[in-house]
Amino acid sequence: METEFIDLAGSLKSYLYRLTASRQDAEDLLHDTYLRVRDKWHTFQGKSSFKTWVFAIATNLARDNQRVKKRWVLEVQDKCKGEAIANPAAADRIVHAFQSQTEKTFEITEHINYCFTCIAKNLDLEKQIAIVLKEMYDFSRDEIGKILNVSEGVVKHLLFEGRKELQSKYQQRCALINKEGVCYQCAELNDFLQGKRDAEEKIKAMPFSRDKDADANLTVRFQLIHDINPLEGKGARVEDVILQILNETLDREAGN
């Protein structure tokens, strides 16, 4: 059990990070999952893979986490941007994180991953979990059903409705492809942190369609971020600091 759990720990922690948007909460949930797996190991009957069983335990624990349960509004990223503009200390934290990277380059794909985390937290929790499990961790509908304890038909519905909602939210929000949305933060951060304006060149090199095929472009987003570990990528420090500032702003607004 120990070896098998260690083999899963990296992907499991990144999964929990995607749900919580908090490194500390992800680490706490990973530890709690290990303890639960250790205590329940004798009940594992092999009706699913060990990976599916462990992810089910982690998901059930995550459902009780306040950061996982809290749904975000579509404009949530503006709160972080506003804090960075209004508070020089917040902006300095982002710059310091960038300067601490081995490579002083801004990875737009990693910011697209951050953006997905924010927008996915607009969805109902079950839809968010189903989308993340399928698109980021390659679980089948049957496996997702075992993790969520629902039928495969319910999973199919969650995935269909989740994709449809994500397409709509990206069209409202993101100006990356068709310039119809209101947010262009990936390009702004790229040019600000690097001190040179090469965001447009990077964006044009991405395989997005310019013919407004929202579903195809959603698939491209998933493909771009599929192999990114949000805790260990080249730009992970920058994106984690941005999420820290966002969470701090949300906590302050909530009076926490």
Number of C-alpha atoms within 10 A of each C-alpha: 11 9 8 10 17 12 12 14 17 14 16 24 23 23 25 23 24 27 26 24 24 19 19 11 20 23 16 13 22 23 15 16 24 19 12 15 20 13 10 11 12 8 8 13 10 8 9 14 12 16 17 17 19 23 24 20 19 24 21 15 16 22 16 10 15 11 17 22 15 13 16 17 12 17 14 17 19 14 15 22 18 13 17 19 12 11 11 10 12 20 18 12 16 21 17 15 17 23 16 12 15 9 10 13 15 22 19 19 18 22 23 19 21 23 17 19 20 23 23 26 25 21 22 15 17 15 22 22 24 24 26 22 19 15 17 20 15 13 18 15 19 15 23 25 20 19 24 19 13 12 14 17 12 15 24 16 13 19 22 13 15 20 21 14 17 21 19 12 17 23 19 15 18 19 17 21 20 13 13 13 15 15 18 14 19 23 20 12 19 21 17 14 17 16 9 9 14 12 19 12 9 14 16 11 8 14 12 20 13 10 10 12 11 20 14 14 19 17 14 16 19 18 14 16 19 15 11 17 20 25 19 11 14 20 23 21 20 24 23 20 20 23 20 17 21 23 19 15 18 16 11 10 9 8 7 8
